[in-house]
Amino acid sequence: MTSSIKPLVYIISAPSGSGKSTLTNELLKLVPNLDFSISYTTRALRGSEQNGKHYHFIKMDEFNKMIEAGEFLEYANVHGNFYGTARQFLREAGRSGHDLLLDIDVQGAAQIKRTLTDAISIFVLPPDRGTLEWRLRNRSEDPEQVIQRRLLAASREIAEYDKYDYVLVNDKLEESCERLRAIVASERLRRSGRPLTEQERKIVDLAESCRLANIRERVQPILLSFGAPAPSARS
């Protein structure tokens, strides 16, 4: 039976090394009826990555064919490689009555928000630049020039935090997972339109603590550690 309920679309973005993949993996374990859109990319596999699990790895000519056929909700060139989100995942989520989680960068998020104006966007921040650099080095995956490039990219990306509905500071993993879960649950409760129980109100309150308007003060020192503009300097 085909679902008549439009899926909620959650966008999650973060600088490389912020712990976004760990958070999304935990979220998918904890939250039922939430599908994950596996992006297409033209870059090569890294380390233990598997095709169809981490990304759909395809050649540039195939990627171009998908662009020409209008098969992407969004796509972007990131550090010389193309990444894209296929429309098929949104259609499949709608048919199954599930919601959809998109893990995409700030370029892709901006495109999605223009297409799906009611998508819920979440930006994950590291506690500070020093912590992000430590995480990148601790992964032992990248040479020094790549680490420096990622740190520079992070400085640009976090300046876009205020384009998102929610901001999640990933300092303590367990607490961050709980906040992310609360954001997803809160938006579902909002859609239901029914009166909330006391426990559900607590979930909504936890989610609201991550809402952009309520977290600007917490974000300011993080931006300063990256040399990015403080919240008061932005509209």
C-alpha positions in Angstrom: 0.0 0.0 0.0 1.5 3.4 -1.0 1.9 5.9 1.8 0.1 9.3 1.4 2.3 11.0 4.0 5.1 13.1 2.6 8.4 12.1 4.0 10.3 14.4 6.4 13.7 15.1 4.9 16.6 15.6 7.4 19.8 17.2 6.1 23.0 16.7 8.1 26.2 18.6 7.3 29.5 18.9 9.0 33.2 19.6 8.4 35.3 16.4 7.9 36.3 14.9 11.2 33.3 16.3 13.2 32.0 12.9 13.9 29.0 13.1 11.6 29.3 9.6 10.3 29.3 8.1 13.8 26.3 10.2 14.8 24.3 9.2 11.7 25.1 5.5 12.2 23.9 5.7 15.8 20.8 7.6 14.8 19.9 5.0 12.2 20.2 2.3 14.8 18.0 4.2 17.3 15.2 5.6 15.1 12.7 3.4 13.2 11.4 4.2 9.7 14.3 6.5 8.8 16.0 5.7 5.5 19.5 6.9 4.6 20.4 8.2 1.2 23.8 6.8 0.1 25.4 9.5 -2.1 26.9 8.9 -5.5 30.5 10.0 -6.0 33.2 10.0 -8.7 36.1 9.7 -6.2 38.0 6.4 -5.6 37.3 4.1 -2.6 39.3 4.7 0.5 40.5 2.2 3.0 37.8 -0.2 4.1 35.0 1.6 2.2 32.5 -0.6 0.3 30.6 0.3 -2.8 26.9 0.6 -2.0 27.4 0.9 1.7 29.5 4.1 2.2 28.9 5.6 -1.3 27.9 4.5 -4.8 31.2 4.8 -6.6 30.8 5.6 -10.3 32.8 7.0 -13.2 32.5 10.6 -14.3 30.7 9.7 -17.6 28.0 7.8 -15.6 27.7 10.7 -13.2 27.2 13.1 -16.2 24.5 10.8 -17.6 22.6 11.0 -14.3 22.9 14.8 -14.3 21.5 14.9 -17.9 18.6 12.6 -16.9 17.7 14.8 -13.9 18.3 12.0 -11.5 19.9 14.1 -8.8 18.2 16.2 -6.1 21.6 17.9 -5.7 25.2 17.5 -6.8 28.4 19.3 -6.2 32.1 19.4 -6.9 34.0 18.9 -3.7 37.8 19.0 -3.8 37.8 17.9 -7.4 35.4 15.0 -7.0 31.6 15.0 -7.7 29.0 14.0 -5.1 25.3 13.7 -5.7 22.0 12.7 -4.0 19.7 10.6 -6.2 16.0 11.4 -6.3 15.2 7.7 -6.1 15.8 7.6 -2.4 13.1 10.3 -1.8 10.6 8.3 -3.9 11.4 5.1 -2.1 11.0 6.7 1.3 7.7 8.1 0.3 6.4 4.7 -0.9 7.5 3.0 2.3 6.1 5.7 4.6 9.6 6.4 6.0 11.5 9.7 6.5 14.8 10.3 4.8 18.2 11.3 6.1 20.7 13.1 3.8 24.4 13.4 4.6 25.6 16.2 2.4 28.0 19.1 2.4 27.0 22.8 2.6 26.8 23.2 -1.2 24.4 20.3 -1.5 22.4 21.4 1.5 21.8 24.8 0.0 20.5 23.1 -3.2 18.2 20.8 -1.3 16.7 23.7 0.7 15.9 25.5 -2.6 14.2 22.4 -3.9 12.7 21.0 -0.7 11.9 24.1 1.3 10.5 22.2 4.3 13.6 20.0 4.7 15.0 20.1 8.3 18.7 21.0 8.3 21.2 20.1 11.0 24.8 21.3 11.2 27.3 19.4 13.3 30.2 21.4 14.8 33.3 20.1 16.6 33.9 21.7 20.1 36.8 23.8 18.6 39.5 23.8 16.0 42.0 21.9 18.2 39.7 19.0 18.7 38.9 18.8 15.0 42.6 18.7 14.1 43.2 16.0 16.7 40.4 13.9 15.3 41.7 14.3 11.8 45.2 13.3 12.8 43.9 10.4 15.1 42.2 8.8 12.1 45.6 8.2 10.5 44.1 8.2 7.1 45.3 11.4 5.4 48.7 12.9 4.7 49.6 16.3 6.2 48.6 18.3 3.1 45.1 16.7 3.1 44.7 17.4 6.9 45.6 21.1 6.3 43.2 21.3 3.4 40.4 19.8 5.5 41.0 22.3 8.3 40.9 25.2 5.8 37.7 23.8 4.3 36.2 23.5 7.8 36.9 27.2 8.5 34.8 28.1 5.4 32.1 25.5 6.1 31.4 26.4 9.7 30.8 30.0 8.6 27.6 28.7 7.0 26.2 27.2 10.3 23.5 29.9 10.5 21.9 28.7 7.3 20.7 25.6 9.2 17.7 25.0 11.4 19.6 23.2 14.2 23.2 23.3 15.3 24.7 20.3 17.2 28.0 20.7 19.0 29.5 17.2 19.0 31.6 17.3 22.2 30.3 14.2 24.1 29.2 11.5 21.7 26.4 10.0 23.9 24.8 13.4 24.6 25.2 14.4 21.0 23.4 11.2 19.8 20.6 11.9 22.3 20.2 15.5 21.0 20.2 14.4 17.4 17.6 11.7 18.1 15.5 14.4 19.9 15.6 16.7 16.8 14.3 13.9 14.6 11.6 12.9 17.2 10.6 16.5 17.8 10.0 17.2 14.1 7.9 14.1 13.9 5.9 15.1 16.9 5.4 18.6 15.3 4.0 16.9 12.2 1.6 14.8 14.2 -0.2 17.9 15.5 -1.5 16.0 18.6 -1.2 17.0 22.2 2.2 16.0 23.7 2.8 13.9 26.8 5.2 15.1 29.5 8.0 12.9 28.2 7.4 14.2 24.6 7.6 17.8 25.8 11.0 17.0 27.3 12.1 15.6 23.9 10.9 18.8 22.2 12.7 21.0 24.8 16.0 19.1 24.2 15.6 19.6 20.5 14.8 23.3 20.9 18.1 23.8 22.9 19.8 23.0 19.5 17.7 25.3 17.5 19.8 28.0 15.8 18.3 30.9 17.7 19.0 29.2 21.0 22.6 28.1 20.4 24.3 31.1 18.9 26.1 32.0 22.2 27.5 28.5 22.5 28.7 28.6 18.9 30.6 31.9 19.2 33.8 30.6 20.8 33.9 27.7 18.3 33.8 30.1 15.4 36.5 32.2 17.0 38.8 29.2 17.4 38.6 28.8 13.6 39.0 32.5 12.9 35.5 32.7 11.5 33.1 35.6 12.0 31.3 35.7 15.3 27.4 35.3 15.2 26.9 39.0 15.9 28.8 39.9 12.7 26.4 37.9 10.5 22.8 38.7 9.6 
